[in-house]
């Protein structure tokens, strides 16, 4: 028996009172989520925060209408039933998983919430026999399906083009400073700094397994070092580069991946095949770094290519020469 799953109710087995109770608790949850988003965005994106406040107030009005319907049919006492009590019912992602992913991700999550609410009200309306309750649920389904228009209207009222452009630019800058820049630095360090030890070990030993172990150790060690260094170098309070933990994670993971990219081919027993693949991976990694620099850091492509590719090839050549000596 799986804890928490075996005791869930099937939606088809819910009574009409329980369906209304589920709708009431769902509207309450959604209003709280919208208000949490508004609080999260209020300082940096006040116009978007105002939109989420409006959405929360609309969810409150839906909840009030549902409570009136429950009071009319079943009285004042509302059964305690929530989404997690119903098997296969849609769930909401924890806000802490969404709020850290940026403004666009929060907007996308809000749109998904409305689609799921529309689908629920459609199913709920089919399960009730009371004409007034069915009418209410159908109306709420129509409202939820029309929230795209409501969202656009709120965007026009609280987030004109100039304000949205400014918010989007700020969100993009925050994403670049918190994730892309540390991740790119880590990828560059992992891809370039591990070239020499990996290929030196390869040409010195001719043993693919020993080379892989060297590459694994160099990659993991560099990832840990870069992660802690990035996190400790700047708390983000003055520079505005965001959470040091996020930057440390981005830098550490990308550093390790950069080194593992050309270490993993040495799991192949044949030395020549493994080395040929590793060299191909190095070529792709260096050009990928140049592309990311051009795409997100606005570095001219050929300048980025010259810095990364030429530098990487020099380190690569030094590793081969030292290993072959």
ZATITI-793900 format. One line per field, with one value per residue: residue number from 1; x negated, y negated, z negated of N, C-alpha, C in turn. Coordinates in steps of 0.02 Angstrom, whole numbers, plus 50000, padded with zeros to 5 digits. Layout:
! ZATITI-793900
seq <- NUM,...
n_east <- X,...
n_north <- Y,...
n_up <- Z,...
ca_east <- X,...
ca_north <- Y,...
ca_up <- Z,...
c_east <- X,...
c_north <- Y,...
c_up <- Z,...
This chain:
! ZATITI-793900
seq <- 1,2,3,4,5,6,7,8,9,10,11,12,13,14,15,16,17,18,19,20,21,22,23,24,25,26,27,28,29,30,31,32,33,34,35,36,37,38,39,40,41,42,43,44,45,46,47,48,49,50,51,52,53,54,55,56,57,58,59,60,61,62,63,64,65,66,67,68,69,70,71,72,73,74,75,76,77,78,79,80,81,82,83,84,85,86,87,88,89,90,91,92,93,94,95,96,97,98,99,100,101,102,103,104,105,106,107,108,109,110,111,112,113,114,115,116,117,118,119,120,121,122,123,124,125,126,127,128,129,130,131,132,133,134,135,136,137,138,139,140,141,142,143,144,145,146,147,148,149,150,151,152,153,154,155,156,157,158,159,160,161,162,163,164,165,166,167,168,169,170,171,172,173,174,175,176,177,178,179,180,181,182,183,184,185,186,187,188,189,190,191,192,193,194,195,196,197,198,199,200,201,202,203,204,205,206,207,208,209,210,211,212,213,214,215,216,217,218,219,220,221,222,223,224,225,226,227,228,229,230,231,232,233,234,235,236,237,238,239,240,241,242,243,244,245,246,247,248,249,250,251,252,253,254,255,256,257,258,259,260,261,262,263,264,265,266,267,268,269,270,271,272,273,274,275,276,277,278,279,280,281,282,283,284,285,286,287,288,289,290,291,292,293,294,295,296,297,298,299,300,301,302,303,304,305,306,307,308,309,310,311,312,313,314,315,316,317,318,319,320,321,322,323,324,325
n_east <- 49957,49970,49923,50037,50092,50177,50288,50355,50495,50594,50635,50755,50830,50865,50982,51113,51106,50975,50906,50936,50873,50741,50720,50731,50620,50519,50528,50495,50362,50303,50320,50236,50114,50099,50091,49973,49882,49899,49846,49715,49674,49692,49595,49497,49572,49695,49811,49848,49872,49988,50079,50089,50144,50271,50318,50322,50424,50532,50538,50577,50707,50767,50758,50842,50966,50979,50984,51105,51190,51169,51216,51352,51395,51340,51312,51217,51099,50953,50879,50713,50613,50487,50380,50275,50337,50404,50397,50297,50330,50302,50155,50074,49917,49789,49765,49636,49561,49592,49581,49447,49408,49423,49506,49578,49602,49686,49797,49833,49868,49981,50070,50083,50146,50273,50324,50333,50425,50538,50562,50593,50715,50797,50808,50862,50987,51055,51081,51177,51347,51431,51511,51478,51353,51282,51291,51214,51086,51064,51058,50944,50850,50855,50808,50677,50625,50627,50529,50412,50442,50476,50353,50276,50343,50317,50180,50171,50224,50145,50016,49946,49871,49741,49709,49714,49611,49503,49509,49491,49362,49291,49315,49251,49119,49097,49106,48997,48888,48899,48908,48860,48735,48649,48660,48608,48477,48437,48450,48355,48239,48241,48238,48121,48014,47999,47953,47813,47763,47841,47813,47677,47662,47720,47634,47518,47536,47612,47719,47887,47976,47905,47886,48017,48047,47959,48014,48143,48116,48052,48157,48265,48200,48165,48293,48348,48259,48276,48412,48421,48335,48398,48518,48470,48406,48486,48625,48732,48808,48765,48715,48823,48835,48910,48963,48832,48826,48898,48818,48699,48739,48770,48645,48561,48621,48618,48481,48435,48505,48448,48317,48343,48396,48294,48231,48310,48312,48202,48244,48260,48180,48085,47944,47914,48039,48109,48032,48047,48185,48189,48113,48198,48306,48248,48229,48363,48406,48329,48371,48504,48496,48450,48563,48660,48605,48617,48757,48818,48732,48703,48585,48485,48491,48377,48275,48298,48279,48144,48084,48124,48115,47984,47909,47949,47901,47764,47742,47783,47688,47573,47595,47590,47456,47384,47425,47376,47241
n_north <- 50060,49892,49752,49618,49625,49735,49700,49601,49522,49568,49461,49483,49540,49444,49351,49230,49126,49140,49112,48976,48930,48962,48877,48754,48756,48764,48643,48558,48596,48561,48422,48389,48429,48340,48221,48242,48245,48112,48045,48090,48029,47894,47795,47793,47804,47716,47689,47814,47879,47814,47864,47999,47981,47935,48051,48137,48077,48102,48242,48250,48201,48303,48406,48357,48362,48499,48542,48485,48562,48688,48664,48641,48766,48865,48816,48735,48801,48851,48986,49047,49057,49075,49044,49139,49245,49315,49440,49436,49307,49138,49051,48919,48845,48825,48661,48617,48684,48623,48484,48454,48463,48358,48216,48243,48380,48384,48319,48412,48521,48470,48462,48599,48643,48586,48654,48785,48766,48732,48855,48934,48876,48902,49043,49053,48990,49082,49179,49140,49129,49028,48888,48750,48757,48824,48727,48625,48688,48710,48578,48535,48616,48560,48434,48464,48518,48405,48330,48300,48191,48105,48098,48034,47912,47864,47854,47751,47648,47636,47661,47586,47577,47517,47531,47670,47707,47654,47729,47859,47846,47825,47946,48032,47989,48019,48158,48187,48139,48216,48352,48382,48314,48361,48498,48505,48462,48569,48676,48640,48645,48779,48847,48802,48798,48929,48993,49007,49094,49211,49251,49258,49363,49462,49476,49503,49623,49707,49780,49805,49817,49770,49641,49595,49596,49497,49388,49386,49360,49235,49158,49166,49116,48987,48937,48933,48844,48726,48702,48672,48564,48467,48449,48396,48281,48169,48098,48046,47938,47807,47807,47856,47980,48087,48235,48309,48446,48502,48457,48522,48656,48660,48628,48730,48852,48836,48825,48953,49029,48978,49030,49168,49193,49220,49319,49431,49504,49588,49700,49791,49934,49943,49853,49761,49737,49683,49568,49497,49469,49393,49282,49230,49195,49094,48997,48966,48919,48802,48718,48709,48637,48515,48480,48463,48356,48258,48257,48229,48146,48048,48040,48011,48134,48188,48135,48195,48327,48324,48298,48408,48530,48526,48512,48629,48728,48708,48747,48880,48928,48914,49009,49128,49123,49125,49248,49333,49322
n_up <- 50000,50044,49953,49925,50051,50070,49996,50061,50140,50282,50416,50481,50383,50293,50198,50237,50144,50099,50216,50233,50116,50147,50255,50190,50100,50194,50264,50160,50136,50259,50260,50154,50206,50314,50244,50176,50283,50322,50211,50218,50336,50318,50283,50386,50504,50513,50591,50647,50527,50485,50577,50538,50413,50450,50513,50403,50328,50412,50405,50272,50281,50355,50262,50161,50226,50243,50110,50072,50151,50094,49963,49987,50031,49946,49821,49687,49651,49722,49804,49774,49903,50020,50163,50158,50099,50192,50308,50454,50481,50536,50485,50395,50426,50303,50241,50219,50312,50429,50416,50419,50548,50633,50716,50837,50824,50714,50766,50865,50783,50719,50827,50856,50739,50752,50863,50814,50711,50785,50851,50740,50693,50800,50792,50664,50677,50753,50662,50571,50516,50482,50545,50528,50469,50569,50667,50609,50604,50740,50780,50712,50776,50902,50872,50829,50947,51022,50968,51031,51111,51008,50943,51041,51045,50916,50928,51020,50945,50828,50868,50980,51147,51141,51004,50990,51076,51008,50888,50939,50991,50874,50809,50897,50886,50751,50756,50838,50762,50646,50683,50818,50839,50727,50756,50885,50861,50782,50874,50969,50891,50850,50973,51035,50939,50899,51010,51030,50920,50947,51081,51073,50983,51063,51176,51112,51045,51126,51087,51076,50968,50855,50900,50903,50765,50719,50788,50733,50597,50610,50665,50572,50458,50503,50524,50394,50334,50413,50391,50251,50248,50330,50259,50139,50176,50199,50127,50192,50150,50175,50307,50376,50434,50399,50306,50212,50193,50300,50406,50374,50387,50526,50582,50529,50574,50715,50735,50699,50795,50911,50906,50899,51021,51118,51050,51032,51158,51143,51081,51176,51230,51337,51379,51485,51544,51434,51409,51529,51525,51408,51446,51543,51464,51387,51486,51517,51392,51373,51477,51442,51323,51374,51448,51346,51276,51374,51390,51263,51190,51274,51345,51486,51613,51682,51609,51485,51524,51560,51436,51356,51432,51487,51370,51303,51392,51381,51248,51260,51352,51275,51175,51250,51297,51177,51125,51221,51210
ca_east <- 50000,49931,49951,50064,50123,50231,50346,50384,50559,50601,50678,50821,50866,50880,51051,51118,51082,50902,50882,50938,50821,50678,50716,50719,50551,50475,50528,50457,50291,50280,50315,50175,50056,50093,50067,49902,49846,49900,49798,49648,49657,49711,49539,49463,49619,49757,49869,49868,49899,50056,50120,50101,50191,50337,50337,50339,50490,50581,50546,50616,50778,50790,50765,50902,51025,50983,51006,51177,51224,51166,51260,51421,51413,51316,51302,51157,51039,50923,50832,50643,50586,50441,50356,50233,50378,50440,50349,50294,50352,50245,50124,50035,49847,49771,49747,49564,49532,49608,49562,49376,49394,49429,49571,49614,49623,49743,49854,49853,49901,50047,50111,50097,50194,50340,50346,50351,50487,50592,50576,50626,50784,50834,50822,50905,51055,51086,51094,51227,51416,51467,51507,51443,51282,51253,51284,51156,51025,51055,51036,50874,50810,50851,50763,50608,50604,50618,50479,50360,50463,50470,50282,50253,50371,50278,50114,50176,50238,50091,49950,49941,49814,49677,49695,49698,49545,49454,49509,49460,49291,49263,49316,49198,49055,49092,49092,48929,48840,48905,48899,48821,48665,48610,48659,48561,48409,48422,48441,48290,48186,48241,48220,48053,47962,47989,47926,47743,47753,47873,47777,47610,47668,47736,47576,47463,47549,47645,47768,47949,48007,47867,47900,48084,48043,47928,48063,48197,48091,48041,48221,48302,48163,48172,48362,48356,48220,48308,48475,48410,48303,48449,48565,48438,48374,48531,48692,48782,48845,48744,48707,48887,48826,48956,48945,48767,48837,48916,48759,48652,48764,48762,48574,48534,48647,48594,48409,48429,48528,48398,48262,48366,48411,48240,48205,48353,48294,48150,48274,48253,48115,48038,47914,47920,48110,48126,47998,48079,48249,48175,48092,48259,48345,48213,48244,48433,48410,48299,48415,48565,48481,48448,48632,48694,48579,48648,48830,48840,48686,48698,48516,48482,48479,48308,48231,48307,48248,48072,48063,48137,48090,47912,47883,47960,47857,47697,47739,47788,47623,47524,47607,47563,47383,47357,47437,47335,47170
ca_north <- 50000,49830,49702,49557,49637,49784,49671,49548,49537,49559,49404,49508,49562,49387,49326,49160,49083,49144,49076,48905,48917,48964,48815,48699,48758,48752,48571,48527,48609,48522,48352,48383,48434,48277,48169,48256,48220,48039,48024,48105,47985,47825,47749,47787,47800,47695,47694,47884,47895,47789,47911,48058,47961,47936,48121,48165,48052,48138,48308,48241,48194,48370,48444,48333,48388,48571,48549,48471,48621,48741,48645,48649,48837,48912,48785,48696,48842,48873,49041,49033,49098,49035,49078,49196,49299,49345,49476,49415,49237,49094,49022,48858,48851,48781,48595,48606,48712,48580,48414,48444,48475,48298,48186,48279,48445,48372,48305,48475,48561,48442,48483,48670,48648,48569,48708,48842,48748,48738,48926,48959,48853,48940,49109,49045,48973,49143,49224,49114,49133,48967,48843,48688,48774,48837,48662,48591,48721,48695,48508,48531,48646,48510,48380,48489,48524,48337,48292,48274,48123,48065,48087,47983,47848,47841,47835,47684,47598,47629,47674,47563,47603,47492,47561,47741,47712,47641,47787,47915,47834,47835,48018,48063,47971,48058,48228,48190,48129,48268,48420,48390,48293,48410,48562,48499,48462,48638,48717,48622,48671,48852,48871,48783,48814,49002,49021,49026,49156,49270,49275,49277,49431,49507,49489,49529,49692,49747,49822,49766,49816,49723,49573,49577,49581,49431,49339,49383,49325,49164,49125,49159,49071,48919,48916,48916,48783,48669,48689,48637,48499,48422,48433,48357,48220,48112,48116,48020,47882,47745,47817,47873,48041,48139,48280,48342,48518,48517,48447,48575,48717,48654,48631,48795,48904,48827,48840,49026,49054,48959,49078,49236,49200,49253,49375,49490,49548,49636,49763,49837,49969,49930,49787,49716,49717,49639,49504,49462,49442,49340,49222,49203,49163,49031,48950,48944,48880,48735,48678,48696,48582,48454,48462,48438,48289,48213,48255,48201,48095,47999,48036,48026,48206,48205,48117,48249,48387,48316,48305,48474,48584,48524,48528,48700,48768,48703,48791,48947,48946,48921,49073,49182,49120,49148,49319,49371,49312
ca_up <- 50000,50048,49907,49953,50116,50064,49962,50102,50171,50354,50430,50500,50322,50250,50198,50261,50091,50099,50275,50216,50066,50182,50294,50143,50076,50252,50276,50106,50148,50317,50239,50113,50251,50351,50197,50163,50341,50319,50160,50245,50393,50305,50281,50451,50560,50481,50635,50649,50461,50484,50616,50497,50361,50481,50524,50337,50309,50451,50375,50211,50300,50373,50200,50126,50261,50229,50041,50072,50179,50043,49908,50010,50040,49895,49756,49674,49638,49786,49793,49789,49958,50060,50223,50143,50073,50248,50352,50523,50489,50550,50425,50406,50408,50247,50267,50217,50372,50486,50406,50432,50619,50673,50729,50890,50799,50671,50810,50896,50733,50709,50884,50847,50685,50777,50907,50772,50676,50835,50861,50680,50690,50850,50764,50606,50700,50779,50606,50525,50541,50465,50603,50512,50459,50635,50701,50580,50625,50811,50786,50691,50830,50955,50847,50830,51017,51048,50930,51076,51128,50947,50932,51089,51024,50858,50954,51051,50893,50778,50895,51049,51184,51116,50939,50999,51106,50955,50843,50974,50996,50808,50795,50938,50855,50689,50775,50864,50708,50595,50709,50879,50830,50688,50791,50941,50832,50762,50934,50998,50848,50852,51039,51054,50890,50894,51072,51022,50882,50977,51140,51051,50957,51118,51218,51071,51024,51178,51052,51076,50902,50813,50924,50879,50694,50713,50810,50684,50538,50627,50678,50509,50415,50529,50512,50323,50321,50445,50358,50188,50262,50355,50205,50086,50202,50204,50101,50238,50123,50208,50379,50407,50474,50377,50251,50219,50197,50369,50448,50359,50418,50598,50599,50512,50618,50783,50735,50700,50860,50962,50904,50912,51093,51154,51011,51041,51214,51125,51059,51232,51221,51391,51366,51542,51550,51378,51418,51585,51501,51359,51484,51574,51410,51371,51540,51508,51330,51381,51520,51404,51277,51414,51465,51286,51264,51423,51382,51199,51164,51329,51369,51558,51619,51701,51552,51436,51552,51556,51367,51327,51472,51491,51303,51290,51433,51353,51189,51287,51381,51221,51143,51293,51298,51112,51119,51269,51197
c_east <- 49956,49962,49978,50099,50184,50294,50376,50450,50555,50649,50749,50863,50883,50954,51053,51094,51005,50872,50883,50883,50753,50668,50700,50646,50502,50471,50489,50382,50265,50273,50251,50113,50046,50068,49993,49859,49843,49849,49726,49627,49663,49652,49509,49510,49687,49819,49894,49898,49972,50103,50137,50147,50263,50363,50358,50408,50545,50592,50586,50691,50807,50803,50828,50965,51034,51006,51081,51216,51225,51214,51333,51441,51396,51304,51233,51094,51014,50873,50761,50619,50547,50417,50319,50272,50412,50390,50355,50315,50292,50219,50089,49963,49832,49744,49671,49528,49541,49578,49488,49358,49407,49500,49610,49640,49684,49805,49879,49891,49972,50094,50130,50149,50265,50367,50370,50416,50547,50612,50612,50700,50827,50855,50871,50977,51092,51108,51150,51296,51456,51456,51467,51369,51248,51243,51224,51091,51011,51030,50963,50827,50801,50804,50690,50583,50593,50566,50421,50377,50457,50397,50256,50280,50333,50209,50117,50187,50178,50021,49947,49876,49747,49659,49678,49629,49491,49451,49476,49385,49257,49261,49261,49130,49044,49074,49020,48878,48840,48887,48850,48747,48624,48606,48609,48489,48389,48409,48374,48233,48182,48218,48147,48001,47949,47960,47855,47735,47783,47833,47704,47611,47681,47673,47517,47473,47576,47700,47833,47980,47971,47880,47968,48083,48012,47978,48120,48176,48082,48107,48259,48267,48170,48242,48374,48320,48254,48374,48467,48379,48354,48497,48534,48412,48419,48600,48748,48819,48828,48742,48773,48883,48869,48927,48877,48774,48853,48856,48708,48673,48753,48689,48545,48556,48619,48519,48399,48449,48478,48340,48283,48381,48356,48204,48245,48335,48241,48178,48272,48184,48063,48010,47925,47992,48129,48095,48029,48146,48238,48154,48153,48302,48314,48230,48315,48439,48385,48343,48481,48555,48480,48519,48669,48670,48611,48722,48850,48796,48673,48626,48517,48458,48406,48257,48236,48273,48172,48047,48068,48104,48014,47881,47890,47913,47785,47690,47741,47721,47571,47532,47579,47487,47353,47367,47395,47261,47139
c_north <- 49938,49778,49641,49567,49682,49753,49613,49570,49529,49502,49427,49529,49505,49370,49254,49111,49082,49109,49001,48887,48916,48901,48755,48698,48744,48677,48534,48536,48566,48448,48341,48386,48369,48221,48180,48232,48143,48013,48034,48054,47911,47776,47738,47777,47779,47701,47766,47906,47872,47836,47972,48042,47961,48007,48153,48141,48087,48209,48304,48236,48262,48411,48423,48360,48462,48583,48535,48531,48679,48726,48657,48723,48880,48881,48753,48738,48871,48929,49020,49081,49053,49076,49142,49255,49338,49376,49449,49344,49193,49063,48958,48870,48804,48715,48584,48638,48666,48511,48402,48451,48415,48278,48225,48345,48438,48358,48369,48519,48536,48463,48557,48681,48636,48624,48768,48828,48754,48811,48956,48939,48887,49008,49104,49031,49035,49189,49200,49116,49071,48915,48780,48700,48787,48772,48624,48621,48709,48624,48501,48562,48596,48454,48402,48494,48455,48297,48269,48203,48078,48048,48032,47914,47820,47819,47764,47630,47584,47636,47652,47585,47581,47524,47635,47750,47702,47700,47847,47908,47846,47909,48054,48050,48011,48131,48236,48187,48187,48337,48424,48372,48341,48477,48561,48499,48533,48683,48704,48651,48747,48880,48860,48808,48888,49033,49048,49090,49218,49296,49291,49348,49481,49525,49515,49603,49736,49792,49782,49762,49769,49651,49550,49558,49513,49377,49331,49344,49250,49127,49113,49110,48998,48893,48894,48850,48721,48651,48649,48568,48448,48401,48388,48290,48159,48133,48086,47958,47815,47752,47832,47937,48099,48183,48312,48418,48539,48511,48502,48641,48716,48662,48700,48850,48897,48839,48916,49054,49038,49007,49148,49247,49236,49306,49438,49533,49600,49696,49815,49869,49952,49859,49739,49691,49667,49570,49463,49431,49385,49276,49189,49166,49096,48978,48922,48899,48808,48690,48663,48639,48516,48432,48433,48368,48238,48203,48217,48145,48041,47987,48052,48098,48222,48186,48171,48312,48383,48327,48377,48530,48584,48541,48601,48745,48766,48748,48865,48971,48956,48987,49131,49183,49145,49223,49362,49367,49373
c_up <- 50000,50003,49944,50020,50109,50035,50002,50132,50246,50367,50446,50440,50275,50254,50223,50208,50090,50160,50263,50166,50099,50223,50249,50120,50133,50267,50222,50116,50205,50299,50197,50156,50288,50306,50180,50222,50340,50269,50185,50297,50376,50308,50351,50509,50534,50525,50640,50582,50457,50522,50574,50439,50388,50491,50457,50316,50349,50425,50310,50227,50321,50310,50163,50159,50247,50157,50035,50098,50129,49986,49927,50011,49980,49826,49749,49669,49704,49771,49811,49843,50004,50119,50208,50115,50129,50296,50424,50535,50500,50486,50445,50385,50349,50273,50266,50276,50432,50477,50422,50506,50663,50690,50782,50865,50753,50713,50843,50846,50720,50765,50877,50792,50710,50823,50866,50733,50723,50845,50801,50679,50743,50823,50706,50626,50724,50722,50559,50557,50526,50520,50587,50500,50525,50673,50676,50604,50699,50821,50766,50744,50886,50936,50851,50902,51048,51013,50973,51096,51067,50933,50978,51070,50964,50880,50983,50999,50849,50806,50968,51081,51156,51049,50946,51029,51052,50907,50875,50979,50928,50790,50835,50908,50791,50704,50799,50808,50657,50621,50767,50868,50787,50723,50849,50916,50811,50822,50966,50957,50853,50918,51055,51003,50883,50957,51061,50981,50915,51036,51124,51024,51013,51157,51178,51055,51080,51149,51045,51006,50854,50834,50901,50806,50681,50732,50761,50622,50551,50635,50613,50462,50437,50517,50441,50308,50350,50412,50293,50199,50285,50300,50152,50110,50199,50178,50141,50213,50155,50283,50414,50448,50449,50322,50262,50224,50269,50415,50436,50390,50493,50618,50586,50559,50688,50788,50740,50768,50916,50964,50922,50986,51131,51111,51023,51101,51195,51087,51115,51228,51275,51385,51424,51551,51495,51387,51475,51563,51452,51394,51517,51524,51392,51423,51532,51447,51341,51424,51484,51355,51315,51431,51405,51270,51312,51410,51319,51173,51215,51350,51444,51568,51634,51647,51498,51460,51546,51485,51342,51366,51475,51424,51287,51329,51407,51291,51210,51314,51327,51185,51183,51293,51233,51104,51165,51255,51163
